[in-house]
Amino acid sequence: MALTTISCIKADVGSLAGHIIVPEEMKEMARKNLKKNGVDKKLINDFHVFNCGDDLELLMTHYNGNNYEKIHKLAWDTFMMCADWAKKNKLYGAGQDLLTDAFSGNVKGLGPGVAEMTIKERKSDPLLVFACDKTEPSAFNLPLFRIFADPFNTAGLVIDPNTTMGFSFEVLDVYKHQKIALKTPEEMYELLALIGTTSTYAIKRVFKKGNLPPEEAIAAEVCTEKLSMAAGKYVGKDDPVCLVRSQSGFPATGEVLEGFALGHLVSGWMRGSHRGPLMPVSQHDATPTRFDGPPRVVGLGFQIVNGKLYGPRDLFDDVSFDITRKRCLKVMEYMRAHGPFEPHRVDEKELEYTTLPDVLKKLQPRFSKSSD
């Protein structure tokens, strides 16, 4: 059987009434284009179009491997078509994540975010797809650590012989574009030393340890593109997506979802300049409005079946996450009370690509030498 590739490609190409939600008309346009130019032409096997806040998410399955030009071109053309419609209808941020009019082989570096994995399908292959709005790629650092390395979160690391060997984490320095692989549990402290610095390091991939080919070992993949670095200025947050395989040698679905039960603090929110709790919500509630937030994450559950998608199930549409959401709302109130002060406002390094440097540039001539 051919290896199955799952590609999730996203972009903010226009939203309603500010940075809030992708209109249904745009999602339907995307569906029709993926059907006409993807499924009907046998380029892709299946697809699912959804949104988290103002980000349009294209989830596709095919047999062409990662970084396949025609798949990326299909996504690019879909985004361009939706952006044109958004501009005609004067939607906010129309074409915001499309940094050029020219496609150059794949969408990386052009604005959209990408998470792809090529797998050998198992007897039963659950796939969990997570999408964030109003935050950065490293928002997945803490959940992925808890899911794949923390036995207090994932009991299987202790009691399941299929997972007790641990996992390997590929970590990316988003500024230097360097990567390192660290194994758990033996290099857990070194891993934490890096991924705890969320402004610099982001988990890119997670693999099962052992002598397995990549298509069997791959456990998780994160979109780590930083939009502001590609554009050279602030044009919106990165709003990452993450693909996670569960069950049968990987953490159980319930263990994966448990990784999001804290509602941990992330950077992003208003103008990409503030910290707030990452709140797991249903698709219906993926509409960040208050102060453009708080940051949201949605989760969709699928089965991969002979190269196609069966599902989804809206994973956070569950009363068991109500306590997490209530905690997030309380933390939101506390953080908002700080106004423009840190730690609600992110530190100077993280503000480098936001709108603040223009304010500081105007004030610079008025500074004078002090003897204090």
Stockholm file with secondary structure:
# STOCKHOLM 1.0

chainA/1-372         MALTTISCIKADVGSLAGHIIVPEEMKEMARKNLKKNGVDKKLINDFHVFNCGDDLELLMTHYNGNNYEKIHKLAWDTFMMCADWAKKNKLYGAGQDLLTDAFSGNVKGLGPGVAEMTIKERKSDPLLVFACDKTEPSAFNLPLFRIFADPFNTAGLVIDPNTTMGFSFEVLDVYKHQKIALKTPEEMYELLALIGTTSTYAIKRVFKKGNLPPEEAIAAEVCTEKLSMAAGKYVGKDDPVCLVRSQSGFPATGEVLEGFALGHLVSGWMRGSHRGPLMPVSQHDATPTRFDGPPRVVGLGFQIVNGKLYGPRDLFDDVSFDITRKRCLKVMEYMRAHGPFEPHRVDEKELEYTTLPDVLKKLQPRFSKSSD
#=GR chainA/1-372 SS CCCEEEEEEEECCCBBTTTTBCCHHHHHHHHHHHIIIIITTTSCSEEEEEEETTEEEEEEEESSCTTCHHHHHHHHHHHHHHHHHHHHTTCBTTTTTCCCSCCCSSSTTSSCEEEEEEECCCSSCEEEEEEEESBCGGGGHHHHHHHHHCTTTCTHHHHCTTTTTCEEEEEEETTTTEEEEEETTTTHHHHHHHHTCTTTEEEEEEEECSSCCHHHHEEEEECCCCHHHHHTSCSSCCCCEEEEECSSSSCCHHHHHHTTSSCCEEEESGGGCEEEECEECCGGGCCCCBTTBSCEEEEEEEEEETTEEEEEEETTCSGGGHHHHHHHHHHHHHHHTTTTSTTTBCCTTTTTTSSHHHHHHHHGGGCCCCCC
#=GC SS_cons         CCCEEEEEEEECCCBBTTTTBCCHHHHHHHHHHHIIIIITTTSCSEEEEEEETTEEEEEEEESSCTTCHHHHHHHHHHHHHHHHHHHHTTCBTTTTTCCCSCCCSSSTTSSCEEEEEEECCCSSCEEEEEEEESBCGGGGHHHHHHHHHCTTTCTHHHHCTTTTTCEEEEEEETTTTEEEEEETTTTHHHHHHHHTCTTTEEEEEEEECSSCCHHHHEEEEECCCCHHHHHTSCSSCCCCEEEEECSSSSCCHHHHHHTTSSCCEEEESGGGCEEEECEECCGGGCCCCBTTBSCEEEEEEEEEETTEEEEEEETTCSGGGHHHHHHHHHHHHHHHTTTTSTTTBCCTTTTTTSSHHHHHHHHGGGCCCCCC
//
